[in-house]
Amino acid sequence: MVDPLPVVYLGHTAAPLLEAARAEDEARWPAAVARERERARRTSAARVALARAQVIVEEPGVSWPVPLPSVERSAVVDLAGAGGEVAELWRDDQAKAAGLVRELAAGGEFTAVEVLDAALDAAIGAALPALAEAGTASNPSMMAEHCLGAVPCLALAVALASADID
């Protein structure tokens, strides 16, 4: 018999546990975390400045059926897209994925840590729906099936969290 409580608990606590792990890293290595945050602020500012410049050079008066995202949101979407691409590539070829992280970081738009964090978020985000479905499954075998569906995503998240691209 499958006990649903651990599955429901994991589904509800995965994101807070990740944040707790990040806070623990900050407590252990404050200088490294501060250095990475400063790099992230610089690259974020550069992405926003680039997005604003792109808006300026676009044709005025063009009508879009859906409003365009703000430049800040556009920069966040770019980072999330890069992270998703790295996470997808990591499943098949870790060397190519690491090369992509290095290439993105070399461009100056992102840092390697930002890209890996975005990839980690993508992997965890892919696992959470399966865990949520497992917590609401009507029978134990469906619960187990949903849990097994989340396993590859969680294994990918662990691999990304422990990756050292430097």
DSSP file (Angstrom, degrees, kcal/mol; ACC not computed):
  #  RESIDUE AA STRUCTURE BP1 BP2  ACC     N-H-->O    O-->H-N    N-H-->O    O-->H-N    TCO  KAPPA ALPHA  PHI   PSI    X-CA   Y-CA   Z-CA
    1    1 A M              0   0    0      0, 0.0     2,-0.5     0, 0.0     0, 0.0   0.000 360.0 360.0 360.0 134.2    0.0    0.0    0.0
    2    2 A V        -     0   0    0      2,-0.0   141,-0.1     1,-0.0   139,-0.0  -0.753 360.0-139.5 -90.1 129.2    1.3    3.4   -0.9
    3    3 A D     >  -     0   0    0     -2,-0.5     4,-0.6     1,-0.1    -1,-0.0  -0.800   9.9-161.1 -88.2 118.0    1.2    6.1    1.8
    4    4 A P  H  > S+     0   0    0      0, 0.0     4,-2.6     0, 0.0     5,-0.3   0.716  74.2  80.8 -74.3 -19.5    0.1    9.4    0.1
    5    5 A L  H  > S+     0   0    0      1,-0.2     4,-2.7     2,-0.2     5,-0.2   0.903  91.3  47.2 -58.7 -47.5    1.3   11.6    2.9
    6    6 A P  H  > S+     0   0    0      0, 0.0     4,-2.6     0, 0.0    -1,-0.2   0.878 113.4  50.4 -62.4 -34.4    5.0   11.7    1.9
    7    7 A V  H  X S+     0   0    0     -4,-0.6     4,-2.5     2,-0.2   128,-0.2   0.943 112.6  44.8 -67.5 -47.1    4.1   12.4   -1.7
    8    8 A V  H  X S+     0   0    0     -4,-2.6     4,-1.8     1,-0.2    -1,-0.2   0.917 113.8  51.5 -61.6 -43.1    1.8   15.2   -0.7
    9    9 A Y  H  X S+     0   0    0     -4,-2.7     4,-1.8    -5,-0.3    -2,-0.2   0.924 110.5  47.4 -60.8 -45.9    4.4   16.6    1.6
   10   10 A L  H  X S+     0   0    0     -4,-2.6     4,-1.6     1,-0.2    -1,-0.2   0.908 109.9  53.5 -63.0 -42.1    7.1   16.5   -1.0
   11   11 A G  H  < S+     0   0    0     -4,-2.5     4,-0.3     1,-0.2    -1,-0.2   0.850 115.3  40.3 -61.2 -34.7    4.8   18.2   -3.5
   12   12 A H  H  < S+     0   0    0     -4,-1.8    -1,-0.2    -5,-0.2    -2,-0.2   0.708 122.3  39.0 -87.0 -21.1    4.2   21.0   -1.1
   13   13 A T  H  X S+     0   0    0     -4,-1.8     4,-2.6    -5,-0.2     5,-0.2   0.484  84.9  92.9-111.1  -3.1    7.7   21.4    0.3
   14   14 A A  H  X S+     0   0    0     -4,-1.6     4,-1.9     1,-0.2     5,-0.1   0.940  91.9  43.3 -59.5 -49.3   10.0   21.0   -2.7
   15   15 A A  H  > S+     0   0    0     -4,-0.3     4,-2.1     1,-0.2    -1,-0.2   0.935 115.6  47.2 -65.5 -46.3   10.2   24.7   -3.5
   16   16 A P  H  > S+     0   0    0      0, 0.0     4,-2.2     0, 0.0    -1,-0.2   0.877 110.9  53.3 -62.8 -34.3   10.6   25.8    0.1
   17   17 A L  H  X S+     0   0    0     -4,-2.6     4,-2.2     2,-0.2    -2,-0.2   0.879 107.1  51.8 -66.9 -36.3   13.3   23.2    0.7
   18   18 A L  H  X S+     0   0    0     -4,-1.9     4,-2.2    -5,-0.2    -1,-0.2   0.924 110.0  48.7 -63.3 -43.9   15.2   24.4   -2.4
   19   19 A E  H  X S+     0   0    0     -4,-2.1     4,-2.3     1,-0.2    -2,-0.2   0.884 109.7  52.4 -63.5 -37.9   15.1   28.0   -0.9
   20   20 A A  H  X S+     0   0    0     -4,-2.2     4,-2.2     2,-0.2    -1,-0.2   0.893 108.4  50.8 -64.2 -39.2   16.3   26.7    2.4
   21   21 A A  H  X S+     0   0    0     -4,-2.2     4,-2.2     2,-0.2    -2,-0.2   0.896 109.8  50.0 -65.3 -39.3   19.2   25.0    0.7
   22   22 A R  H  X S+     0   0    0     -4,-2.2     4,-2.1     2,-0.2    -2,-0.2   0.897 110.2  50.3 -65.0 -38.9   20.1   28.2   -1.1
   23   23 A A  H  X S+     0   0    0     -4,-2.3     4,-2.0     2,-0.2    -2,-0.2   0.879 109.0  52.1 -65.2 -37.5   19.9   30.0    2.3
   24   24 A E  H  X S+     0   0    0     -4,-2.2     4,-2.3     2,-0.2    -2,-0.2   0.904 107.9  51.4 -65.2 -41.3   22.2   27.4    3.8
   25   25 A D  H  X S+     0   0    0     -4,-2.2     4,-3.1     1,-0.2    -2,-0.2   0.917 108.9  51.7 -59.1 -42.7   24.7   28.0    0.9
   26   26 A E  H  < S+     0   0    0     -4,-2.1    -2,-0.2     1,-0.2    -1,-0.2   0.886 110.1  48.3 -62.6 -38.7   24.6   31.7    1.6
   27   27 A A  H  < S+     0   0    0     -4,-2.0    -1,-0.2     1,-0.2    -2,-0.2   0.880 116.8  42.6 -68.5 -37.1   25.3   31.1    5.3
   28   28 A R  H  < S+     0   0    0     -4,-2.3    -2,-0.2     1,-0.2    -1,-0.2   0.897 130.4  22.0 -75.6 -41.3   28.2   28.7    4.5
   29   29 A W     X  +     0   0    0     -4,-3.1     4,-2.4    -5,-0.2     5,-0.2  -0.537  68.1 158.6-128.0  64.8   29.8   30.8    1.7
   30   30 A P  H  > S+     0   0    0      0, 0.0     4,-2.6     0, 0.0     5,-0.2   0.865  75.7  52.3 -61.4 -36.9   28.6   34.4    2.1
   31   31 A A  H  > S+     0   0    0      2,-0.2     4,-2.4     1,-0.2     5,-0.2   0.932 111.7  45.4 -66.0 -44.1   31.5   35.8    0.0
   32   32 A A  H  > S+     0   0    0      2,-0.2     4,-2.4     1,-0.2    -1,-0.2   0.907 114.5  48.6 -65.5 -41.5   30.9   33.6   -3.0
   33   33 A V  H  X S+     0   0    0     -4,-2.4     4,-2.5     2,-0.2    -2,-0.2   0.917 111.6  49.4 -65.0 -42.6   27.1   34.2   -2.8
   34   34 A A  H  X S+     0   0    0     -4,-2.6     4,-2.2    -5,-0.2    -2,-0.2   0.906 110.9  50.6 -62.1 -41.2   27.7   37.9   -2.6
   35   35 A R  H  X S+     0   0    0     -4,-2.4     4,-2.1     1,-0.2    -2,-0.2   0.918 112.1  46.7 -62.3 -44.3   30.0   37.8   -5.6
   36   36 A E  H  X S+     0   0    0     -4,-2.4     4,-2.5     2,-0.2    -2,-0.2   0.881 110.9  52.0 -67.2 -38.4   27.5   35.8   -7.6
   37   37 A R  H  X S+     0   0    0     -4,-2.5     4,-2.5     2,-0.2    -1,-0.2   0.902 108.8  50.7 -63.8 -40.1   24.7   38.2   -6.7
   38   38 A E  H  X S+     0   0    0     -4,-2.2     4,-2.1     2,-0.2    -2,-0.2   0.916 111.2  47.9 -64.6 -42.0   26.7   41.1   -7.8
   39   39 A R  H  X S+     0   0    0     -4,-2.1     4,-2.8     1,-0.2     5,-0.2   0.912 111.3  51.4 -62.0 -42.0   27.5   39.5  -11.1
   40   40 A A  H  X S+     0   0    0     -4,-2.5     4,-2.7     1,-0.2    -2,-0.2   0.894 108.3  51.5 -63.5 -39.6   23.8   38.7  -11.5
   41   41 A R  H  X S+     0   0    0     -4,-2.5     4,-2.6     2,-0.2    -1,-0.2   0.915 111.8  47.5 -62.6 -41.8   22.8   42.3  -10.8
   42   42 A R  H  X S+     0   0    0     -4,-2.1     4,-2.2     2,-0.2    -2,-0.2   0.932 114.9  44.1 -66.2 -44.7   25.3   43.5  -13.5
   43   43 A T  H  X S+     0   0    0     -4,-2.8     4,-2.4     2,-0.2    -2,-0.2   0.879 113.5  51.7 -69.7 -34.9   24.1   41.0  -16.1
   44   44 A S  H  X S+     0   0    0     -4,-2.7     4,-2.5    -5,-0.2    -2,-0.2   0.931 110.0  49.0 -64.1 -44.5   20.5   41.7  -15.2
   45   45 A A  H  X S+     0   0    0     -4,-2.6     4,-2.5     1,-0.2    -2,-0.2   0.889 111.2  50.6 -61.6 -38.8   21.1   45.4  -15.6
   46   46 A A  H  X S+     0   0    0     -4,-2.2     4,-2.5     2,-0.2    -1,-0.2   0.907 109.7  49.9 -66.6 -40.8   22.7   44.7  -19.0
   47   47 A R  H  X S+     0   0    0     -4,-2.4     4,-2.5    62,-0.2    -2,-0.2   0.919 112.4  47.5 -62.9 -42.9   19.8   42.6  -20.1
   48   48 A V  H  X S+     0   0    0     -4,-2.5     4,-2.5     2,-0.2    -2,-0.2   0.920 112.1  49.4 -64.8 -43.6   17.3   45.3  -19.1
   49   49 A A  H  X S+     0   0    0     -4,-2.5     4,-2.3     2,-0.2    -2,-0.2   0.914 112.4  48.2 -62.3 -42.1   19.4   48.0  -20.9
   50   50 A L  H  X S+     0   0    0     -4,-2.5     4,-2.2     2,-0.2    -2,-0.2   0.909 111.4  49.7 -64.1 -42.6   19.6   45.9  -24.0
   51   51 A A  H  X S+     0   0    0     -4,-2.5     4,-1.9     2,-0.2    -2,-0.2   0.896 110.9  49.9 -64.5 -39.7   15.9   45.2  -24.0
   52   52 A R  H  X S+     0   0    0     -4,-2.5     4,-1.9     2,-0.2    -2,-0.2   0.905 110.1  50.5 -64.6 -40.9   15.2   49.0  -23.6
   53   53 A A  H  X S+     0   0    0     -4,-2.3     4,-1.8     1,-0.2    -2,-0.2   0.888 108.2  53.1 -63.5 -38.2   17.5   49.7  -26.5
   54   54 A Q  H  X S+     0   0    0     -4,-2.2     4,-1.0     1,-0.2    -1,-0.2   0.891 107.1  51.7 -64.6 -39.4   15.7   47.2  -28.6
   55   55 A V  H  < S+     0   0    0     -4,-1.9     3,-0.4     1,-0.2    -1,-0.2   0.885 107.8  53.4 -63.0 -38.8   12.3   48.8  -27.8
   56   56 A I  H  < S+     0   0    0     -4,-1.9    -1,-0.2     1,-0.2    -2,-0.2   0.892 110.1  45.6 -65.2 -40.3   13.7   52.2  -28.9
   57   57 A V  H  < S+     0   0    0     -4,-1.8    -1,-0.2    -5,-0.1    -2,-0.2   0.613  91.8 101.0 -82.8 -10.7   14.9   51.0  -32.3
   58   58 A E  S  < S-     0   0    0     -4,-1.0    -3,-0.0    -3,-0.4     4,-0.0  -0.334  90.8 -83.2 -70.6 157.7   11.7   49.1  -33.1
   59   59 A E    >   -     0   0    0      1,-0.1     3,-0.9     2,-0.1     2,-0.2  -0.362  45.3-126.3 -62.1 131.6    9.2   50.7  -35.4
   60   60 A P  T 3  S+     0   0    0      0, 0.0     3,-0.1     0, 0.0    -1,-0.1  -0.524  89.0  26.4 -75.8 148.9    6.9   53.2  -33.6
   61   61 A G  T 3  S+     0   0    0      1,-0.3     2,-0.3    -2,-0.2    -2,-0.1   0.503  77.4 147.5  82.5   4.3    3.2   52.7  -34.0
   62   62 A V    <   -     0   0    0     -3,-0.9     2,-0.5     1,-0.0    -1,-0.3  -0.587  40.0-142.6 -73.8 131.1    3.3   49.0  -34.7
   63   63 A S        -     0   0    0     -2,-0.3    -1,-0.0    -3,-0.1     3,-0.0  -0.836  14.7-165.7-100.3 128.4    0.2   47.4  -33.3
   64   64 A W        -     0   0    0     -2,-0.5     4,-0.0     1,-0.1    -2,-0.0  -0.870  24.6-134.2-110.5 144.6    0.4   44.0  -31.7
   65   65 A P  S    S+     0   0    0      0, 0.0    -1,-0.1     0, 0.0    -2,-0.0   0.808  98.2  35.9 -67.5 -26.6   -2.6   41.8  -30.9
   66   66 A V  S    S-     0   0    0     -3,-0.0     2,-0.0     0, 0.0     0, 0.0  -0.980  99.8-103.8-125.3 137.9   -1.2   41.1  -27.4
   67   67 A P        -     0   0    0      0, 0.0    -4,-0.0     0, 0.0     0, 0.0  -0.332  39.1-115.5 -61.7 140.6    0.8   43.7  -25.4
   68   68 A L        -     0   0    0      1,-0.1     3,-0.1    -4,-0.0     6,-0.0  -0.422  35.1-102.4 -71.5 150.0    4.5   43.1  -25.4
   69   69 A P        -     0   0    0      0, 0.0    -1,-0.1     0, 0.0     0, 0.0  -0.313  41.9 -95.2 -69.8 158.2    6.1   42.2  -22.0
   70   70 A S     >  -     0   0    0      1,-0.1     4,-2.6     4,-0.0     5,-0.2  -0.237  37.2-107.4 -65.1 163.6    8.0   44.9  -20.1
   71   71 A V  H  > S+     0   0    0      1,-0.2     4,-2.1     2,-0.2     5,-0.1   0.873 120.8  52.6 -64.6 -35.4   11.7   45.0  -20.6
   72   72 A E  H  > S+     0   0    0      2,-0.2     4,-1.9     1,-0.2    -1,-0.2   0.928 111.8  45.2 -65.0 -43.5   12.3   43.5  -17.1
   73   73 A R  H  > S+     0   0    0      1,-0.2     4,-2.7     2,-0.2    -2,-0.2   0.880 110.0  55.4 -67.2 -36.4    9.9   40.6  -17.8
   74   74 A S  H  X S+     0   0    0     -4,-2.6     4,-2.2     1,-0.2    -1,-0.2   0.903 107.0  49.9 -62.0 -40.9   11.5   40.1  -21.2
   75   75 A A  H  X S+     0   0    0     -4,-2.1     4,-1.9     2,-0.2    -1,-0.2   0.897 111.7  48.6 -64.6 -40.3   15.0   39.8  -19.5
   76   76 A V  H  X S+     0   0    0     -4,-1.9     4,-2.6     2,-0.2    -2,-0.2   0.895 110.3  51.4 -65.8 -40.4   13.5   37.2  -17.0
   77   77 A V  H  X S+     0   0    0     -4,-2.7     4,-2.6     2,-0.2    -2,-0.2   0.899 107.6  53.1 -64.0 -40.4   11.9   35.3  -19.8
   78   78 A D  H  X S+     0   0    0     -4,-2.2     4,-2.2     2,-0.2    -1,-0.2   0.919 111.0  46.2 -60.1 -44.0   15.3   35.2  -21.7
   79   79 A L  H  X S+     0   0    0     -4,-1.9     4,-2.6     2,-0.2    -2,-0.2   0.920 112.4  49.9 -65.7 -43.5   17.0   33.7  -18.7
   80   80 A A  H  X S+     0   0    0     -4,-2.6     4,-2.6     1,-0.2    -2,-0.2   0.896 110.5  50.9 -62.6 -39.0   14.2   31.2  -18.1
   81   81 A G  H  X S+     0   0    0     -4,-2.6     4,-2.3     2,-0.2    -1,-0.2   0.906 110.0  49.1 -64.1 -41.4   14.4   30.2  -21.7
   82   82 A A  H  X S+     0   0    0     -4,-2.2     4,-2.3     2,-0.2    -2,-0.2   0.916 112.3  48.9 -63.5 -42.2   18.2   29.7  -21.5
   83   83 A G  H  X S+     0   0    0     -4,-2.6     4,-2.6     1,-0.2    -2,-0.2   0.907 110.8  49.8 -64.2 -41.7   17.8   27.6  -18.3
   84   84 A G  H  X S+     0   0    0     -4,-2.6     4,-2.4     2,-0.2    -1,-0.2   0.893 110.4  50.6 -63.2 -39.5   15.1   25.5  -20.0
   85   85 A E  H  X S+     0   0    0     -4,-2.3     4,-2.3     2,-0.2    -2,-0.2   0.908 111.8  47.4 -64.4 -42.2   17.3   24.9  -23.0
   86   86 A V  H  X S+     0   0    0     -4,-2.3     4,-2.6     2,-0.2    -2,-0.2   0.922 111.6  50.5 -65.4 -43.7   20.2   23.9  -20.7
   87   87 A A  H  X S+     0   0    0     -4,-2.6     4,-1.1     1,-0.2    -2,-0.2   0.921 112.2  47.2 -61.2 -43.7   18.0   21.5  -18.7
   88   88 A E  H  X S+     0   0    0     -4,-2.4     4,-0.7     1,-0.2     3,-0.4   0.918 115.1  45.2 -63.8 -43.6   16.7   19.9  -21.8
   89   89 A L  H >X S+     0   0    0     -4,-2.3     4,-3.0     1,-0.2     3,-0.7   0.846 103.5  64.9 -68.5 -34.2   20.1   19.5  -23.3
   90   90 A W  H 3< S+     0   0    0     -4,-2.6    -1,-0.2     1,-0.2     4,-0.2   0.834  94.1  61.3 -59.7 -33.6   21.6   18.2  -20.0
   91   91 A R  H 3< S+     0   0    0     -4,-1.1    -1,-0.2    -3,-0.4    -2,-0.2   0.887 117.6  27.4 -59.8 -39.2   19.3   15.1  -20.2
   92   92 A D  H << S+     0   0    0     -3,-0.7     2,-0.3    -4,-0.7    -2,-0.2   0.856 136.6   9.7 -94.9 -39.5   21.0   14.0  -23.4
   93   93 A D     X  -     0   0    0     -4,-3.0     4,-2.3     1,-0.1    -1,-0.2  -0.795  52.0-173.4-150.8  99.2   24.5   15.4  -23.4
   94   94 A Q  H  > S+     0   0    0     -2,-0.3     4,-2.7     1,-0.2     5,-0.2   0.842  89.3  55.8 -64.2 -33.9   26.0   17.0  -20.3
   95   95 A A  H  > S+     0   0    0      2,-0.2     4,-2.1     1,-0.2    -1,-0.2   0.919 109.7  45.2 -66.2 -42.5   29.1   18.1  -22.1
   96   96 A K  H  > S+     0   0    0      2,-0.2     4,-2.3     1,-0.2    -2,-0.2   0.897 113.2  51.2 -66.1 -39.6   27.1   20.0  -24.7
   97   97 A A  H  X S+     0   0    0     -4,-2.3     4,-2.2    -8,-0.3    -2,-0.2   0.916 110.2  48.5 -64.0 -42.6   24.9   21.5  -22.0
   98   98 A A  H  X S+     0   0    0     -4,-2.7     4,-2.5     1,-0.2    -1,-0.2   0.889 110.3  52.5 -63.6 -38.4   28.0   22.7  -20.1
   99   99 A G  H  X S+     0   0    0     -4,-2.1     4,-2.5     2,-0.2    -2,-0.2   0.890 108.3  50.5 -62.9 -39.2   29.3   24.2  -23.3
  100  100 A L  H  X S+     0   0    0     -4,-2.3     4,-2.7     2,-0.2    -2,-0.2   0.900 109.1  51.2 -65.1 -40.4   26.1   26.0  -23.8
  101  101 A V  H  X S+     0   0    0     -4,-2.2     4,-2.5     2,-0.2    -2,-0.2   0.938 112.0  46.9 -61.1 -46.1   26.3   27.4  -20.2
  102  102 A R  H  X S+     0   0    0     -4,-2.5     4,-2.7     1,-0.2    -2,-0.2   0.909 112.3  50.3 -61.6 -42.0   29.9   28.6  -20.9
  103  103 A E  H  X S+     0   0    0     -4,-2.5     4,-1.4     2,-0.2    -2,-0.2   0.918 111.8  47.1 -63.4 -44.1   28.8   30.1  -24.2
  104  104 A L  H  <>S+     0   0    0     -4,-2.7     6,-1.0     1,-0.2     5,-0.6   0.898 114.7  46.7 -64.7 -40.1   25.9   32.0  -22.6
  105  105 A A  H ><5S+     0   0    0     -4,-2.5     3,-1.3     1,-0.2    -2,-0.2   0.871 108.1  56.0 -69.8 -36.6   28.1   33.2  -19.8
  106  106 A A  H 3<5S+     0   0    0     -4,-2.7    -1,-0.2     1,-0.3    -2,-0.2   0.816  97.5  63.8 -66.0 -28.9   30.9   34.3  -22.2
  107  107 A G  T 3<5S-     0   0    0     -4,-1.4    -1,-0.3    -5,-0.2    -2,-0.2   0.680 105.7-131.4 -67.8 -16.4   28.3   36.4  -24.0
  108  108 A G  T < 5S+     0   0    0     -3,-1.3    -3,-0.1     2,-0.4   -62,-0.1   0.369  83.1 102.8  84.4  -6.3   28.1   38.5  -20.8
  109  109 A E  S   <S+     0   0    0     -5,-0.6     2,-0.3     1,-0.1   -62,-0.2   0.856  90.0  15.9 -78.2 -33.4   24.3   38.4  -20.8
  110  110 A F  S    S-     0   0    0     -6,-1.0    -2,-0.4    -9,-0.1     2,-0.3  -0.899  73.6-125.0-131.5 160.0   24.1   35.8  -18.1
  111  111 A T     >  -     0   0    0     -2,-0.3     4,-2.1     1,-0.1     5,-0.2  -0.716  30.8-114.8 -96.6 160.7   26.4   34.3  -15.5
  112  112 A A  H  > S+     0   0    0     -2,-0.3     4,-2.6     1,-0.2     5,-0.2   0.889 117.9  53.0 -60.8 -38.9   27.0   30.5  -15.4
  113  113 A V  H  > S+     0   0    0      1,-0.2     4,-2.7     2,-0.2    -1,-0.2   0.904 107.2  51.6 -64.8 -40.8   25.3   30.4  -12.0
  114  114 A E  H  > S+     0   0    0      2,-0.2     4,-2.4     1,-0.2    -1,-0.2   0.924 111.7  46.6 -60.9 -44.3   22.3   32.2  -13.2
  115  115 A V  H  X S+     0   0    0     -4,-2.1     4,-2.4     2,-0.2    -2,-0.2   0.924 113.7  47.5 -66.3 -44.3   21.8   29.8  -16.1
  116  116 A L  H  X S+     0   0    0     -4,-2.6     4,-2.7     2,-0.2    -1,-0.2   0.899 111.7  51.0 -64.7 -39.2   22.3   26.7  -13.9
  117  117 A D  H  X S+     0   0    0     -4,-2.7     4,-2.6     2,-0.2    -2,-0.2   0.911 111.0  48.3 -62.7 -41.4   19.8   28.2  -11.4
  118  118 A A  H  X S+     0   0    0     -4,-2.4     4,-2.1     2,-0.2    -2,-0.2   0.887 112.0  49.6 -65.7 -38.1   17.3   28.7  -14.1
  119  119 A A  H  X S+     0   0    0     -4,-2.4     4,-2.3     2,-0.2    -2,-0.2   0.904 110.7  50.1 -65.7 -41.3   17.9   25.2  -15.4
  120  120 A L  H  X S+     0   0    0     -4,-2.7     4,-2.5     1,-0.2     5,-0.2   0.921 109.9  50.4 -61.6 -44.8   17.4   23.8  -11.9
  121  121 A D  H  X S+     0   0    0     -4,-2.6     4,-2.7     1,-0.2    -1,-0.2   0.889 109.6  51.6 -60.6 -39.4   14.2   25.8  -11.6
  122  122 A A  H  X S+     0   0    0     -4,-2.1     4,-1.7     2,-0.2    -2,-0.2   0.909 110.4  48.4 -64.1 -42.2   13.0   24.4  -14.9
  123  123 A A  H  X S+     0   0    0     -4,-2.3     4,-1.2     2,-0.2    -2,-0.2   0.922 114.9  44.1 -65.6 -43.9   13.7   20.8  -13.8
  124  124 A I  H  X S+     0   0    0     -4,-2.5     4,-2.0     1,-0.2     3,-0.4   0.909 111.0  55.1 -67.3 -40.6   12.0   21.3  -10.4
  125  125 A G  H  < S+     0   0    0     -4,-2.7    -1,-0.2    -5,-0.2    -2,-0.2   0.843 106.0  52.4 -60.6 -32.9    9.1   23.0  -12.2
  126  126 A A  H  X S+     0   0    0     -4,-1.7     4,-0.5     1,-0.2    -1,-0.2   0.795 111.0  47.5 -72.4 -28.1    8.7   20.0  -14.4
  127  127 A A  H  X S+     0   0    0     -4,-1.2     4,-1.9    -3,-0.4     3,-0.3   0.819  96.9  71.2 -82.1 -31.5    8.5   17.6  -11.5
  128  128 A L  H  X S+     0   0    0     -4,-2.0     4,-2.6     1,-0.2     5,-0.2   0.861  92.8  53.2 -60.9 -41.1    6.0   19.6   -9.4
  129  129 A P  H  > S+     0   0    0      0, 0.0     4,-2.5     0, 0.0    -1,-0.2   0.914 109.9  49.3 -61.2 -39.0    2.9   18.9  -11.5
  130  130 A A  H  X S+     0   0    0     -4,-0.5     4,-2.1    -3,-0.3    -2,-0.2   0.905 112.5  47.6 -65.1 -39.7    3.5   15.2  -11.4
  131  131 A L  H  X S+     0   0    0     -4,-1.9     4,-2.0     2,-0.2  -120,-0.2   0.884 111.0  51.2 -68.4 -37.3    3.9   15.3   -7.6
  132  132 A A  H  X S+     0   0    0     -4,-2.6     4,-0.8     2,-0.2    -2,-0.2   0.916 111.1  48.1 -64.8 -41.9    0.8   17.4   -7.3
  133  133 A E  H >< S+     0   0    0     -4,-2.5     3,-0.6     1,-0.2     4,-0.5   0.877 108.9  54.7 -64.8 -36.7   -1.2   14.9   -9.4
  134  134 A A  H >< S+     0   0    0     -4,-2.1     3,-1.0     1,-0.2    -1,-0.2   0.896 103.7  55.4 -63.2 -39.0    0.3   12.1   -7.2
  135  135 A G  H 3< S+     0   0    0     -4,-2.0    -1,-0.2     1,-0.2    -2,-0.2   0.730 114.3  39.5 -67.1 -21.2   -1.0   13.8   -4.1
  136  136 A T  T << S+     0   0    0     -4,-0.8    -1,-0.2    -3,-0.6    -2,-0.2   0.344  85.0 130.1-108.9   5.5   -4.5   13.8   -5.5
  137  137 A A    <   -     0   0    0     -3,-1.0    -3,-0.1    -4,-0.5     6,-0.0  -0.287  55.5-139.7 -62.8 145.0   -4.5   10.4   -7.1
  138  138 A S  S    S+     0   0    0      1,-0.1    -1,-0.1     2,-0.0    -4,-0.0   0.704  80.5  30.9 -82.4 -19.8   -7.5    8.2   -6.3
  139  139 A N  S  > S-     0   0    0      1,-0.1     4,-2.0     0, 0.0     3,-0.4  -0.961  81.3-113.1-139.2 158.9   -5.6    5.0   -5.9
  140  140 A P  H  > S+     0   0    0      0, 0.0     4,-2.6     0, 0.0     5,-0.2   0.827 112.1  54.5 -60.4 -36.0   -2.1    3.9   -4.9
  141  141 A S  H  > S+     0   0    0      2,-0.2     4,-2.1     1,-0.2     5,-0.1   0.880 109.4  47.5 -71.2 -33.9   -1.0    2.6   -8.3
  142  142 A M  H  > S+     0   0    0     -3,-0.4     4,-2.4     2,-0.2    -1,-0.2   0.887 111.5  52.3 -68.1 -37.6   -1.8    5.9   -9.9
  143  143 A M  H  X S+     0   0    0     -4,-2.0     4,-2.3     1,-0.2    -2,-0.2   0.935 110.7  46.7 -62.0 -46.0    0.0    7.7   -7.1
  144  144 A A  H  X S+     0   0    0     -4,-2.6     4,-2.5     1,-0.2    -1,-0.2   0.892 110.5  53.4 -63.4 -39.5    3.1    5.6   -7.7
  145  145 A E  H  X S+     0   0    0     -4,-2.1     4,-1.6     1,-0.2    -1,-0.2   0.913 110.0  47.0 -63.1 -42.8    2.9    6.1  -11.4
  146  146 A H  H  X S+     0   0    0     -4,-2.4     4,-1.2     2,-0.2    -1,-0.2   0.898 111.4  51.8 -65.3 -39.7    2.8    9.9  -11.0
  147  147 A C  H >X S+     0   0    0     -4,-2.3     4,-1.0     1,-0.2     3,-0.6   0.920 108.4  50.9 -62.3 -43.1    5.7    9.7   -8.5
  148  148 A L  H 3< S+     0   0    0     -4,-2.5     3,-0.3     1,-0.2    -1,-0.2   0.837 104.8  58.1 -64.3 -31.4    7.7    7.7  -11.0
  149  149 A G  H 3< S+     0   0    0     -4,-1.6     4,-0.4     1,-0.2    -1,-0.2   0.809 106.3  49.1 -66.1 -29.2    7.0   10.3  -13.6
  150  150 A A  H <X S+     0   0    0     -4,-1.2     4,-2.3    -3,-0.6     3,-0.2   0.695  90.9  82.9 -82.3 -20.0    8.6   13.0  -11.4
  151  151 A V  H  X S+     0   0    0     -4,-1.0     4,-2.8    -3,-0.3     5,-0.2   0.894  87.9  49.5 -56.9 -47.9   11.8   11.0  -10.7
  152  152 A P  H  > S+     0   0    0      0, 0.0     4,-2.2     0, 0.0    -1,-0.2   0.896 112.7  48.9 -60.5 -37.0   13.7   11.9  -13.9
  153  153 A C  H  > S+     0   0    0     -4,-0.4     4,-2.2    -3,-0.2    -2,-0.2   0.903 112.8  46.7 -67.5 -40.3   13.0   15.6  -13.4
  154  154 A L  H  X S+     0   0    0     -4,-2.3     4,-2.2     2,-0.2    -1,-0.2   0.881 111.5  51.1 -70.1 -37.2   14.1   15.4   -9.8
  155  155 A A  H  X S+     0   0    0     -4,-2.8     4,-2.2    -5,-0.2    -2,-0.2   0.900 110.5  49.7 -64.4 -39.5   17.3   13.4  -10.8
  156  156 A L  H  X S+     0   0    0     -4,-2.2     4,-2.6    -5,-0.2    -2,-0.2   0.903 108.6  53.2 -63.5 -41.0   18.0   16.1  -13.3
  157  157 A A  H  X S+     0   0    0     -4,-2.2     4,-2.5     1,-0.2    -2,-0.2   0.906 109.0  48.9 -61.4 -42.0   17.5   18.8  -10.7
  158  158 A V  H  X S+     0   0    0     -4,-2.2     4,-1.6     2,-0.2    -1,-0.2   0.918 111.3  49.6 -64.4 -42.7   20.0   17.0   -8.4
  159  159 A A  H  < S+     0   0    0     -4,-2.2     4,-0.4     1,-0.2    -2,-0.2   0.911 113.5  45.9 -63.3 -41.9   22.5   16.8  -11.3
  160  160 A L  H >< S+     0   0    0     -4,-2.6     3,-0.7     1,-0.2    -1,-0.2   0.874 110.0  54.2 -68.3 -37.0   22.1   20.5  -12.1
  161  161 A A  H 3< S+     0   0    0     -4,-2.5    -1,-0.2     1,-0.2    -2,-0.2   0.816 114.5  40.9 -66.9 -29.2   22.4   21.5   -8.4
  162  162 A S  T 3< S+     0   0    0     -4,-1.6    -1,-0.2    -5,-0.2    -2,-0.2   0.408  88.7 121.6 -99.0   2.7   25.7   19.7   -8.1
  163  163 A A    <   -     0   0    0     -3,-0.7     2,-0.5    -4,-0.4    -3,-0.1  -0.397  43.6-164.1 -69.0 140.5   27.1   20.8  -11.5
  164  164 A D        +     0   0    0      1,-0.1    -1,-0.1    -2,-0.1    -3,-0.0  -0.910  12.1 174.5-126.6 102.4   30.3   22.7  -11.5
  165  165 A I              0   0    0     -2,-0.5    -1,-0.1     1,-0.2   -63,-0.0   0.748 360.0 360.0 -81.2 -25.2   30.9   24.4  -14.8
  166  166 A D              0   0    0    -64,-0.0    -1,-0.2     0, 0.0    -2,-0.0   0.519 360.0 360.0 -63.5 360.0   34.0   26.3  -13.9
